[in-house]
Amino acid sequence: MWREITPDERIEVQVDGYKVVAYSFGKGDETVFCLNGGPGLPCDYLREAHSCLIDKGYRVVAFDQLGTGAADRPDDTGLWTIERYVEETETVRKALGLGKVHLLGHSWGGWLAIDYALKYPDNIRTLILEDTVADMPHLTVELERLRAALGSETVAMMQKHEAQGTIDHPEYLAAVTILNYRHVCRLPEWPAPVNRSLGDWNMGPYTTMQGPNEFLYTGNLKDWNRIPDLPKLTMPVLITVGEHDELTPACAMKMKNALPNAELCVFRNASHMPFYENPEDYYPALMDFLRRNGASA
């Protein structure tokens, strides 16, 4: 179960002349290296949800990616590419001397983890893809299906505002809020670490790479698709997804079918953050996978 834990170390890492900040918990021989979602979010929400793994003997590391949290926040939109973030991740791994890691990527962090694993497979003991996808065009179709559940009149209203560039209109924002509570986090009160991350969201990387909100993809990743490359990833893979996830179970199944050594867990009564919404099922599933695929397995 998640709880607020003070990091044992706060490490500043230089990446191409900029500062990113890593947080390390515990002293275990095996490291769970967390890549949080966004893009543009501080790592608080994912860090706090997984630092409790130190109780099971793991070291847990997360970091504020460039443009987020305590990291530097340059204005150069040319920096907001998945390729650059892959190299940033490798720089942090080497700077902290992490060796082979259990690489855990959530949402955008899952896209980053996939591209990192394709380039640096020898650095990964296991790959944990949480509430994520490998095919953006397929996700776009799935998001239209989720939006359709709001009703044809609401969908038409949203499409009108998107066409007019008025997505800051209250009625449009109200529809997005409903979708967020259905498909991002279904808890009536969102946990403090989630609110901390969302309250410090840097929309620069987010709009450049993804789009203006969780249900409209217009950024430089809108055509990203790694399904044809997934058969190259032969390490053990755990895919997790909430049954109501915005990055849907159908997207998760498409990844599983393309990966040679993957297993899939779908969590009931959860959407995009099962570690907060259904911790009773989430943590046992994660721990079972880590135990079965650790260094001593």
Secondary structure in CASP SS format (residue, H / E / C, confidence):
PFRMAT SS
TARGET T0000
AUTHOR 0000-0000-0000
METHOD secondary structure of the structure
MODEL  1
M C 1.00
W C 1.00
R C 1.00
E C 1.00
I C 1.00
T C 1.00
P C 1.00
D C 1.00
E E 1.00
R E 1.00
I E 1.00
E E 1.00
V E 1.00
Q E 1.00
V E 1.00
D C 1.00
G C 1.00
Y E 1.00
K E 1.00
V E 1.00
V E 1.00
A E 1.00
Y E 1.00
S E 1.00
F E 1.00
G C 1.00
K C 1.00
G C 1.00
D C 1.00
E E 1.00
T E 1.00
V E 1.00
F E 1.00
C E 1.00
L E 1.00
N C 1.00
G C 1.00
G C 1.00
P C 1.00
G C 1.00
L C 1.00
P C 1.00
C C 1.00
D H 1.00
Y H 1.00
L H 1.00
R H 1.00
E H 1.00
A H 1.00
H H 1.00
S H 1.00
C H 1.00
L H 1.00
I H 1.00
D H 1.00
K H 1.00
G C 1.00
Y E 1.00
R E 1.00
V E 1.00
V E 1.00
A E 1.00
F E 1.00
D E 1.00
Q C 1.00
L C 1.00
G C 1.00
T C 1.00
G C 1.00
A C 1.00
A C 1.00
D C 1.00
R C 1.00
P C 1.00
D C 1.00
D C 1.00
T H 1.00
G H 1.00
L H 1.00
W C 1.00
T C 1.00
I H 1.00
E H 1.00
R H 1.00
Y H 1.00
V H 1.00
E H 1.00
E H 1.00
T H 1.00
E H 1.00
T H 1.00
V H 1.00
R H 1.00
K H 1.00
A H 1.00
L C 1.00
G C 1.00
L C 1.00
G C 1.00
K C 1.00
V E 1.00
H E 1.00
L E 1.00
L E 1.00
G E 1.00
H E 1.00
S C 1.00
W H 1.00
G H 1.00
G H 1.00
W H 1.00
L H 1.00
A H 1.00
I H 1.00
D H 1.00
Y H 1.00
A H 1.00
L H 1.00
K H 1.00
Y C 1.00
P H 1.00
D H 1.00
N H 1.00
I E 1.00
R E 1.00
T E 1.00
L E 1.00
I E 1.00
L E 1.00
E E 1.00
D C 1.00
T C 1.00
V C 1.00
A C 1.00
D E 1.00
M H 1.00
P H 1.00
H H 1.00
L H 1.00
T H 1.00
V H 1.00
E H 1.00
L H 1.00
E H 1.00
R H 1.00
L H 1.00
R H 1.00
A H 1.00
A C 1.00
L C 1.00
G C 1.00
S H 1.00
E H 1.00
T H 1.00
V H 1.00
A H 1.00
M H 1.00
M H 1.00
Q H 1.00
K H 1.00
H H 1.00
E H 1.00
A H 1.00
Q H 1.00
G C 1.00
T C 1.00
I C 1.00
D C 1.00
H C 1.00
P H 1.00
E H 1.00
Y H 1.00
L H 1.00
A H 1.00
A H 1.00
V H 1.00
T H 1.00
I H 1.00
L H 1.00
N H 1.00
Y H 1.00
R H 1.00
H H 1.00
V C 1.00
C C 1.00
R C 1.00
L C 1.00
P C 1.00
E C 1.00
W C 1.00
P C 1.00
A H 1.00
P H 1.00
V H 1.00
N H 1.00
R H 1.00
S H 1.00
L H 1.00
G H 1.00
D C 1.00
W C 1.00
N C 1.00
M H 1.00
G H 1.00
P H 1.00
Y H 1.00
T H 1.00
T H 1.00
M H 1.00
Q C 1.00
G C 1.00
P C 1.00
N E 1.00
E C 1.00
F C 1.00
L E 1.00
Y C 1.00
T C 1.00
G C 1.00
N C 1.00
L C 1.00
K C 1.00
D C 1.00
W C 1.00
N E 1.00
R C 1.00
I H 1.00
P H 1.00
D H 1.00
L H 1.00
P H 1.00
K H 1.00
L C 1.00
T C 1.00
M C 1.00
P C 1.00
V E 1.00
L E 1.00
I E 1.00
T E 1.00
V E 1.00
G E 1.00
E C 1.00
H C 1.00
D C 1.00
E C 1.00
L C 1.00
T C 1.00
P H 1.00
A H 1.00
C H 1.00
A H 1.00
M H 1.00
K H 1.00
M H 1.00
K H 1.00
N H 1.00
A H 1.00
L C 1.00
P C 1.00
N C 1.00
A E 1.00
E E 1.00
L E 1.00
C E 1.00
V E 1.00
F E 1.00
R C 1.00
N C 1.00
A C 1.00
S C 1.00
H C 1.00
M C 1.00
P H 1.00
F H 1.00
Y H 1.00
E H 1.00
N C 1.00
P H 1.00
E H 1.00
D H 1.00
Y H 1.00
Y H 1.00
P H 1.00
A H 1.00
L H 1.00
M H 1.00
D H 1.00
F H 1.00
L H 1.00
R H 1.00
R H 1.00
N C 1.00
G C 1.00
A C 1.00
S C 1.00
A C 1.00
END
